[in-house]
């Protein structure tokens, strides 16, 4: 239990320090840039999550033997 309290205290101090740095240590331009970066990460996460959920449950039924022959032929054309 003591270990959890120590981690919680460290996390609280770290979060407080970051909040103070954001509030008093950054210029308005830096704050705007940080907000834009966070927005971009959030939008990208949403797009990736949407694509993954669209593909969930999709089965690939490609004939692997045919694909292997195609790849082998490509290697032979390259001289290997």
C-alpha positions, -999 to 999 in steps of 0.1 A, spaced: 0 0 0 29 23 8 42 18 -28 9 29 -43 8 60 -22 43 69 -32 34 65 -69 2 85 -65 22 113 -48 49 113 -75 22 114 -102 4 142 -85 35 163 -82 44 156 -118 9 166 -130 10 197 -109 44 207 -122 32 202 -158 1 223 -152 22 251 -137 47 249 -166 18 251 -191 1 280 -173 31 302 -165 61 288 -185 48 287 -220 41 316 -244 7 319 -261 23 307 -294 37 276 -276 3 269 -260 -14 271 -294 12 248 -310 8 223 -281 -30 224 -285 -27 219 -323 -4 189 -318 -27 173 -292 -57 179 -316 -38 163 -344 -29 132 -323 -65 129 -312 -78 131 -348 -52 106 -360 -61 82 -332 -98 84 -342 -90 77 -378 -68 47 -370 -94 34 -346 -121 37 -371 -101 18 -398 -93 -10 -374 -129 -13 -363 -140 -14 -400 -116 -43 -406 -126 -62 -375 -138 -97 -384 -126 -96 -420 -112 -128 -432 -86 -131 -459 -93 -159 -482 -64 -155 -506 -50 -186 -523 -15 -187 -507 -1 -213 -532 -9 -190 -561 6 -160 -543 38 -180 -535 42 -189 -572 38 -152 -581 65 -142 -556 88 -170 -568 84 -158 -604 92 -123 -594 124 -134 -577 134 -154 -607 128 -124 -630 152 -105 -607 178 -132 -611 176 -149 -577 
